[in-house]
Each structure stands twice: as structure tokens, then as C-alpha cells.
Amino acid sequence: MSIAFNDMNPFPMKQLQQLRAVHRERLEAELRELEQFKAEYLETRAAQDPVVPEGCTSEDEGDGEA
């Protein structure tokens, strides 16, 4: 690692840090956008009444058979 970053130095650490910072900003922006989409979806879903198709019952609503 020492040879690669000090002797040969094809990728100066300053340049690597700048590239990492740029990519990190992009990723964080993308994650914020996805979180916003998720929050909007959850809000819309919570606002809707749960729709249960006719004839479908949950285990709790069964006819008492065990």
C-alpha cells in the first residue's frame, strides 16, 4: 500500500478524498430521496381504508373451528 500511494502515486490521496466526497454526496442525496418516497407512500397507504375482498376472512374472523 505504501508503494502504491507514496512511491508510484497514480491516485493522490487528495484526489481520492475528493472523489469519495462527491460520490458520498450523491449517495446521501439518493437515500434522502428514497426516504421521502417511502414516507409519502406510507402516508398515502395509511390514509386509505384497508380493502378486504369479499369472502376473505382472517384466522381471527373464522367460523370458530379449531
N, C-alpha and C positions, 0 to 999 in steps of 0.2 A: 504494500500500500504506500509505503514511504517513497519507493521508486516511482510509482505511478503518479503520485500527487506532488512530489517535490522535484525529482530529477527529470522525468520526462515532461510532466505537467501539461498534458494535452487539454486538460479540463481544470482551469484555475478554480480554486475554491470559491472565490468571489463570484465567478460566473455561475457555478453550480448553485450557490446560495440564492442568487437572483432568479435562476430558472425554477428552483424549488418554490420560492416565494410566489412567483407568477402562477405556477400550477396549483399551489395550495389555495390561492385566492379564487381561482376558477372552481376548484372542487368545493370550497366552502360556499360559494355563491350557488352552485348547483344543488348542494344539500339544503340550503335555505329555501330554494325554490321548491324542491320536493317536499319539504316540511310544510310549506304553505299550501301546496296542492293537497297534501294529506289532511291538513286542518280544515280546508274548505270542503273536502269530500266528507269528512266526519260530521261537519256541521250540517251539510245537506242531508246526509243519511239520518242523523238524529232528528231532523225536522220532519222527516217523512214518517207516516204511520207504518208500523210493521205490517206487511201484507202476508197473510197465510192463505194459501189456496184452499178452496172448499174441499172437504173430505180428508184433509190432512190434520192429524192430531199429534200432539207431542206425547211422550211417555206419561207425563203428568195428567194429561187430559183423556187418557184411555178409558175404556169402559169398566175398569175395576178388576180386570182379570189379572191374575199373577202367574 
